[in-house]
Amino acid sequence: MLFIVILFFYNSASADDKDKERGIWNTVKNDYQQFYSSNHLMRMGIAFGGGAVMANTSIDENYQTWYQSHVRNSKTDEFSKVMKVFGEGIFFIPLSLFAASTGYYFNSDEEGSAITNWGNRAARAYVLGGPPMLLMQRVTGASRPSETEDASRWKPFNDSNGVSGHAFIGAVPFLTIAHMNEENPLIKYLFYAISGLTAWSRINDNDHFASQAALGWYMAWEATDTILEREKEDSNLR
């Protein structure tokens, strides 16, 4: 699916517009350079260190047991079904591509411009954060709740559930909106809160431990924050 995103960026430039093609690939390259800067790597190291503590002690399993016994009910299950949909990459990755493509039809329309901007940023975040998220799923090697005796514990390359993919996919659209409204605290923090609901749904449905859901959300935050930084840099250069 991520290959399709990259292919879209390539094909969105016309065959006769080589400068635009180079611009697209330079954008992706610069996004990656920013994402793997020392500042971002240090933050990711701290985040995954915290996740390791939760996963390899009793914290994850104790929290999961408490939540399933004292919080989960029919109402949380119904709401969780809705929020899980936002984590389905088969829907939201193509949606971000479609939104990005609307720029060809709404060049002078403010609403169209906002939609295009959102789609462009979200698609770039999927390209940026998707590969390391998939890698860390394997590197951590943790399993789902009740899947194995030591489900939450990290066993590198033993399984592929140490980072929630649904949490990552579901957070990107809402974090993108939050970052696009930096000057409006109400909208910004509202969408920050909404961005975590798909991650919560994975805990509610007993499909991921808290550390796994949190790390999926965090990878989305790092990716969208990188795009925000890049947008600010590009704006200052104009």
PyMOL commands that set and color helices and strands:
alter all, ss='L'
color gray80, all
select helices_A, chain A and resi 2-11+18-35+38-56+59-70+74-85+89-104+110-140+165-180+185-195+197-204+210-237
alter helices_A, ss='H'
color red, helices_A
deselect
rebuild
show_as cartoon
